[in-house]
Amino acid sequence: MMPSLRNALLCVVFLLAPPALADDGFGVIMGTVLNSEDRGTLSGVYVTATSSSMQGERTVLTDENGFYWLPQLPPGVYTLRFELEGLKPHARDIVVRLNQTYRMNVYLLPEGLGECVEIVGGSESVPWSTRPSSHGRSASPRESVAYTPPPPPSPYQLSRMQEDYGSGQTVAPPPFNSSDKAFLEMYFQGYGVNPTVDTETERFSTFSMEADTASYSLARGYLQRGVLPDERAVRVEEFVNTFDYGYENDTDAPFSIHVEGFPSPSRPGYHVLHVGLKAHEVSVAERKPAHLIFTIDTSGSMMQQDKLPLVKQALRMLVDALDERDRVSIVTYGTTARVVLPPTNVLQRDVLLGAIDGLQTEGATNAQAGLDLAYSLASANFLQGGINRVILCSDGVANNGVTDADGIWARVKGFAERGITLTTVGFGMGHYNDVLMERLSHVGEGNYAYVDRLAEARRIFVQNLNGTLQVVAKDAKVQLEFDPRDVIRYRLVGYENRILAKEQFADDRVDAGEVGSGHTVTAIYEVKLRGEPLDSFATLRLRYKAPEGGSSREVVKSLPARILRPSFASASPPSRLSYVAAAFAEKLRASYWMRPLTWEQLISLHGQIGAPLAQRPEVVELGDLIRRAASLDSRPDRFEAVAPLRLMDSDRVPRIE
């Protein structure tokens, strides 16, 4: 791509999302403003909205995460102008409709560079990009994620192995400089930090259930190399959902519900609300037979030791975890795609292992050809009444053959509706595209994981195999309704790109999350109470469809005041662990709300998680990662100059004048 064209394409990206926190009778515009040169977020940007539909103009400033929010906009045509000294101002028009929320993410160029343009579709120059839906409605979060593509990859290999892949034991990883190509060629999309919402303005909080865990493994990969992760790579919910909280399985209900609250250790005047949901477990004997079509990236970018060699070892483990009911196919793609192994029963172990061992890297990365061939193979060998799953193993780079991004998403979504779902599993630290891997899994109604070592592959492909394969609920959504008489304001911690409008909760047409057997989904809220609630202070609603589809079913639970504990120490170990995981993620992404909690205090809270969870290897490792991050974090407090910590407002992010 020509540099001038690339700079232009970097300039403005916008994302039209469904209603989120929209007020009745009004619309909302929200989004993030970023610097096109380093893709960092820009605070203090003046965002001005003007329209003939309202008197005067509305101006806000982006917060510390580059996030802006313009609520209560009367329907009409608006002109938005983005201004920051030293950067080229940008303006664009947008139509705001009744009860709709629009997300517009903007990249600003330095003064003197070319004109800004919008990315409105895929081309060979903009692989796997997206545009707003052309069907007269806003696309859902699972249908539309706009992003700037990473630069074309160049050959790069790790200087030495991070992991002893044969044993899964961690060894000292090679130290990487943050300017290393492996980090420069990683691509992530930041979604900002959820605002604190007044219940008088909006008492409903709604989000799509997701059990992805990739963000935590990616962050671990950074930290084990001696570097703080990219803040945009940190998704709080994926940190929280990495851990097993030991929720009991309710054999008489599709989901078990576990809720507990306690005073926040980091935010004065607020309580932490732990909301845990566990899908019912399907035994191995009851699991449906499966046809798994592994679609493996064998391009040149996969030659690193933590990419294709690790993929091969992961597949060998999976072969041993399946049984005689299951079949495996293998499709590879480099410059072109080919079938390496047609559908083969796992009892033919030598044939399967021979095909796996023979995989080698070659050529460019024609991801479209690989997926097209995989779906064709899945369709021709569709397993009626069974699990038909394409599993993409890749570093996410797609630099050849993709000419119609909208067409790709439509085909993936179409196959998912016919029962062929897609799971994406990411590998490798260099040339990695997190955005592409995450979005593919969501459109394909599957899940997204990242493998940074053999132990993680074992967790995904062996320990959690039933949950990975057997879907027990689809289009699953969660909604909390807070009683304004008891709750002044609240904040959902994480799930920024999973937020739904309150109206979408009961709309069966809205695509939402898929939940596997025994999967747990945990959410953390911060709530400010008016006092001690006398009775129920909130209502939890869970809506989902059966795996085969049909009408939604709904579960409703009141949250009584008795679930509130007097302190962190009096909360149960699962609630303490979930808070520590969420706080760790918030610290890594430098959230304003986590400023009062020091790294030393977080380390202390980790030490108070308590038995039996504290002794688990993954929880011990969490403590090691927190200590490593603490030793690496030399970032200045970006808010101190305008909002000194001692004067910090616990309710609102400060405006930077």
N, C-alpha and C positions, 0 to 999 in steps of 0.2 A: 504494500500500500504506500502511496506517496505521502511524505511527511505532512504536507499541507492538508491533504484530505484527512489523514489520521487526526491531526489537531482539530480540524473542524468537527469531525465526528465525536471527538471527546467533549465538545463544548457543552451540549445540552442533551440530557436524557430525561424523559419524563415517564412516570408510571401512573396509569389511571387505575385506581383500586376501587373496590366496592365501598358502600357506605361504612364509615367507621366513626363512631362517636358523633354522628350527624344529629342535629336537633330537628325536631318536628317543625316543618315549615321553612327550614333553612338548609343551606349546603355548607360544606367544609372543604377548604383546600389546605393540604398539608404536604410536607416533603422535606428533603434534605438538600442543602447547597454545598457543593464541593469544589475544590480547586482542580482544574484540568491538568495542571502540571504534575502534582504529586498524589492526586486523588484523595487528599485529606479533606476533612470536613472544615467548613468555614463558619466561625462564630462572628456575631456582630454584623451580619449582612442585613441591610435594610430591605425588607420585602413589603412593597406597597401595592395594595389592590384598589383599583378604581373601577366604577361601573355606574351607568345611568340608573341602575336599580337601587342605588343607595345614595344618601347625601354624603358629600365629602369623600374622604379616602380613609382606608384602614392600613396602618403601618405596624409591622412587628419586626423584631430582630431575631435572627437565628440564635439558638442557645449554644451551649458548649459543644454539642454534638452536631452542629449545623442544622438542627431541626427547627422548622417553623410551623405554626398552626394558626389558621385563619378560620375561626368558627362563626356560626350564625350569619352566613352570607345570604341575602335574599336571592332567589333565582334570577339569572341574567347572564349577560356577557361581561366578563371581567378582563381587565388588563393588569397583569402582574409585572412589576419591575423589580429587578434584583440589582442592588448597588453596594459596592464596597470599594473604598479608596485603593487605587493601584490595580484594580481589575476592571475589565470591560463590562459596562452595564449591559443588562439584557432584559428585554421585555417580550412578553407573548400573551396572546389572548386565550381564554379558556371559557367554555360555556358551563355554568353551574346550574344544576337542576335540583328540584325539590327533594330534600331528604337524601342527598347523595354526597359522598365524600370523594375527593379527587386527590391523588398523590402525585406531585410533580417534583421530581428530583432534577436538579440543575447543576451543570458544570460551568464555572465561570473561567474565562480566559484572561491572561494578563493584557494590559493595555497594549495596543499596537498589533495584535495578532488578527487573523482573519475573522470573517463574519461567522457568527454562530449558526449552526443548523441543527435540526432535530433528527434523531435517529428514528426512522419510521418504518423500518423493515429490514429483512435480512438480505445480504448480498455476499459475494465472495470476499468483499472488503470488510464486511461486518458479520463474521460468522456467528450463527446462532443468536442473533439479536432478536428483539421483539418489537411489536408495535401495538397500539391500542386495538381492542376488538373492533372489527368492521361491521358488527351486527347491531349497531345502534344502542349498545349498552356498555357499561364499564366491565372490563374483564375482572374475574376473581383473582385473588392472590395466587391461586394454584394454576391460573391460566396465563398470567402476565407478570413477568419480572423483567424490567428494562435494565440493561447494563452495557457498559463499554467493554468491548472485547479485549483480551490481553494481547500483547504483541506476539508476532509469530515466534514460535520456539526456535532456539538454537541448541545444538547438542551440549549437554551438560551432565556430568557424572559426579556423584558424591566422592569426596576424597577417600573415604573409607566407610565401612558399614557402621550403621548406628546400632544394629541389633545382632545378636547371635541368633539367626533365624532358625537354626536347628533346634535350639532349646527354648527360645522365647525369653531368655534371660536378658535383662537390660545391661549393656556395657556402656562405658563412657563414650558419648557421641562426639563427633567432631565439632569443635567450636566454629560457628559461622558468623561472619560479619553481617550486619543488617543490610549492607549494600551489596551483598553477594547476589549473583544472578538467581540463585534458588529462591530468594525472597522477592526480588524485583519482578519475577515472572510468576508470582502467585496472584490470583485474582479473586477478590471478594467484593461483595456488595453490602454496604452498611445500611441499616434500616432505622438508625437513630435510637433513642431511648423513649419508651412510653411516657407520656405526660401524666401528671397527677390530675385527676378529674374530680370536679365537684359533683356530688350526687344530686344537687339541685339542678344541675345542667344535664347530667346523664347518669342515671342510676344503674344502667345495664352495661355489663362487660361481657363480650362474646368473642370467642376465638375457636379456631379449628384445632381439633386434637391431633397432635403429632408426637411420635415417639422416636424421632431421629436423634442420633448421638454424635454425628460427624464432627461438630464444632469442638467438642471436648478432646477428641483424639487429635485433631489438628493442632489445638493449643498445646497439648502434651508434646507433639512433635517439635514445635517451636522451642518450648522450654527445655527439652532434653538436648537441644542444640545450643543452649545458652543464649537464647534471644526471646524477648517478649513477643507474643503473637500480635499480628495485625489486629487492631481494635475492631475492625470490620468483620473479622473472622469469628468473633465471640458472639454466640447466640446463647443467652442465658438458659433458655428452656432445654437446650441440648446438653448443657452441663448438668442440670438438675436431673434430666431423664436418663443419664448414663448409669445412675446408681440403683441398686435393688434395695428397696426400703422394707422388704419383708412383709408387704401387705398380705393379709389373709385372702384366700380365694373364696368367694361366695358362690357355692354350688347351686344356690337357688335363684341367682340373679345374674344378668349379663355383665354387670360391673359391681365391684365393691367400692365403697366410698369411705375415705379416711380424711377427716378435716380436723385441724387443731390450730390454735392461735396463741401468741405470746408477745410480750412487749418487744419492740424492735431494738436490738443492740446497737443499731447504727443511726436510726432516725427518731429523734426525741418526739414523743407525743403520738407515735404510731405503733400499731400492732402488726406483726407478721402473721399472715394467714396461709397455712399449708393446706393445699387441696390435692389429695392423692386419689387417683382412680386406677383400678386394676381390672382388666378384661378377664373374663373367665378362661380357665385353662382347658385346652383340648389335649388329651393324652396322646402319646406317640402312636398308640394303636388306633386311636380315632382319627388321626390326621389323614387328610385326603391324599391319594397318590399324586405324585408330582412329575411334571415334565419341565425341567429346568434348562433353559437355553442360555448358556454362558456366552456372552458377547465380549470378547477380550481384545483390548487395544494392544496391538503388537507393533505399533509404529516406533520410530527411532527414539521418540521421547520417553519410551517405556524401558529403555535398556538399563536404567539405574537399578542398583541392588534392591532398593526398597519399592520397586515397581513390579515388572514382570516376574522376576525370580520369586518375589513374595506372593504374587498371584498364584503361581504354580504350586507353591507349598500349601496355600490356603485351599486350593481345589483338591489337593490330595487328601486333606483332612475331611473335606466335605464328602468325598466319595465314601469314606468309612462311616460317616454319620447317617447316610441314606440307607434304604432297605430295598427289598426285592420289588416293592410296588413302584419304584421310582425309575425314571429315565433321565439321561443327561445328553444334551447336544452341545457342541462347541462351535462357535463362529468366531473367526478372527478378522481384524481389519487393520490394514496399513494404508498403502496407496489404494488398494482394492480390498474387497471382502471375499472370504471363502469359507465353505463349510469344512471344518477340520474333522468333525465327528458327527455323523447323523444320529438321530435318537437311539440311544444305547442303554439297555438295562444295566443297573449298577452291579448286578451279579457278574457282568463281564468286566471285572475289576482290572485285569491286565490290559484290556483294550483301552479302557478309560485312562489309566495311568500312562500308557504309552503315548496317547494323544496329548496329554498334559505335558509330559516330559519333553515332547518334541516341539513345543512352542518356542519361536524365536522372533526377535524384533526385525522389522524391515520397513522402509518407506515412510511416507507422510501419514497423515491422520484423517482418514475418510470415515468419520463417525457415522455420517448419514448412510453410507453404503453398508456399514456393519449392522446398524439397527434395521434397515430395510430387509436385509437378508435374514436376520434373526426373526423378525416378525413373520416373514414369509414361511420360514421353517416351522415356527410355532403354529401358524394357521393351518398349514398342510398336515400337521401332526397333532391337531388339537385334542386334548385329553378330556373327553366329556365327563363332567362330574368331578374333575380333579383340579389340581393347581397347575396353571399354565403361566410360568413366570420367566421373563427375560431378565437376566442379571448382568448388568453392564459393569465391567471391571476396567477402569481407565483412570488417567490423570486429568481427564476432562478437557484436554486440548482438542480442538476441532479446527483444523486449518486447511481442509481440502474437501471439496465436493458438496459443501452446504450452500445452497443457493436460495432456499425458500424456507426461512425460519418458521413462518406461520404454518406452512405446510407440514413441517416436521412435528410441531406441537399438535396439530390437528390429527395427524396419523397416530401419534403415540396415544393421544386421548381416545381416539376412535377404537384402537385395539383394546385399551383398558375397559371400555364400555362393553366390549365383546368377551371379556374374561381373560385377556392376556395382559397381565400387569408387568410393571417394570420396577426393579430394585437397582439402585446405583451404589457401587462400592468404589470409593476413591483410594488411590494409592500414590505415594510419592510426595516429596516436598518441593521439588523444582518443577516449573512449567505446569502448575496445578490450577485448574479452574473450578473453584468451589461453587460458583453461581450456576454454571451449566449442570453440574452433577445434582445439585439440590433441586433445580427446577424440573429436570427430566423425571426425577422420582415422583415429584408431586403431580405433574401432568399424567404420569403413568400409573398413578394410584398405588405406588409402592412406598418404600422407605429409603433413606439415604444414610449410609455409614461410611466411615473413613478408617482404613487400616494402616496404622503406623508401625506395627510389629506383629509377629506371629501370634502372640497371646491375644491380641485384639481380633485377629482372624478366627481364632478358636472360639472366642466369645460369640461372634456373629454367626459362624457357620456350623458350630457344634453345640455349644451350650444353649444358644437362643434359636436353634434351627426351627423349632415349631412355631415360635412367634414370628420369625422372619418369613415363613412360608404360609402359615394358616391364618387367613384373615377371619376375624370373628365379628367385626363391625366395620361398616363403611360410612362415609360422609358423617363422621362423628363430630359433634360440636358441643361446646360447653358454654353455659351462660350463668353468670352470677348477677342477681338483682339485689343491690344493697338498699336497705331501708334508710331513706334520708333522715328519719327521726333518730336513728342510732349512729349512722355513719356520715361524717361530714365530707370526706373525700377519700379516694382510693387510687392506687396505681397497680396495674398488672406488671410484674417484673418479667420481662422477656415476651416472647410470642409477638414481636413487633410486626413481622410479616405474615402473621396468622390471624390478625384481628378481623372480625366480621361485624357487620351492622346488626343491631338488635333485630331488625326485620328479617334478616337472613337466617336467623336461628330456626324459625318455623317454616322456612321456604325449602321444600324438598328438592327444588331445582338447583340449589346451591351446592357446589362440589366442596367437600371438606376432607377431613383426615381419615385414613384407614388404620385400624388397630388390629394387631395380631394376637394370637393366643397368649394369654398371660402377660401381655404388654402392660406396662404401667405408664401413666401420664400424670405428671405432677406439676402444679402451677403454684407460684408464690405471689401473694398480694401484700401490699402495704396499705393498711386501712387506718384512718383517724376516727376514733369514736367520740361521740358527744359526752359520754360518761359510761357507766356500767350498764350494758343493755339488760333490760328486764326479761326479755324473752328472745325470740329469734331476731337476729340483726341482718340476715341475708337469706336468700333462697338460691340453691344450686339446682340448675337444670342441665340434664344431659340428653342429647338427642342423637339418634343413630339409626342406620338401616341394617338389616340382615345382610350377610355377605352376598347373597344373590340379588339384593336390591329390594324394590317395593317401597311401601310407605314407611315413614320414620316412626320410631317408637321413642317415648320420652320417659325419663326418670326425673322425679322432683324430690328434693330433700331440703328441709329447713335447717339452717345453721343456728343452733341455740347458743345462748350465752355461756352455757356450761363447758363449751369446748375451749374457752379462753383460759390460759394458764397465767399465773402471776409473774413468771420469769422464764428466761431461756433455760435455766437449769432445771426447771420443773416440767419442761416440755419433753415429749418422748424422743428417743434417739432418732427415729426417722425424720421428725420435724427439724431437729437440730442439724442433721446431716444435710437435708435439703436446703436449709438456710445457708450453711457454710458453702455449699456448692454454688448457690446463687450469688452470694456475696463475693466469692472468688471471681466469678465471671464479671460481676459489676466492677470490681477493682481492676480487672484486666482491661475493661473497656472504658475506664476512667469516668464512671458515672458520677454525676453531681451528687446523687443521693448517698453515695458510699463514702464521701469525703470524711465524715467524722470517725469512721472505723479504720484504724491503722492496720498495717500488715501484721504488726505484733499482736494486736487484739484479735485479728482473724485467726492467727496461729493458735492463740489461747482458746478461742471458741472451738477450733477443730479438736483440741485436746479434751474438750468437754462433751464430745458427741456421745460417749458412753457405750457400754456393752449392750448387745453383742456386735453392733455394727462397727465399732471402733477398731476391732481386731481384724476385720476383713482386709485382704491385701489391697483391694482397690481403694479402700478408705485410707489405709496407711499411705498409699501412693499419693492420694489427694493432698495429704499433709506435706509430703515431700515436694510436690509441685508448688504448693503455696509458699513454702520456704524458699524455693528456687526463684519464684517470681518476685518475692520480697527482696531478694539479693540483687535482682536485675533491674528493679524499677527505680530509675533515677529521673523520671519525668517530673517536671515542675507542675504544681497545682495550677491549672489553667484558669481557675476562678479566683485565686487569692487576691489579685489586684483589684477586682471589682466587687468581690464578696468575700471578705476575710472569713476564715473558718470560724472564728470566735463570734462572728455576727451572722452566721449562716441562717438563712430562712429555710426552715424545714418543710415548708409548704410549696414553695415555688422556686423555679430556676430564675436567677437574677437576669434582668435585662442589661445588656452592655450598651451604654450610650456612647 
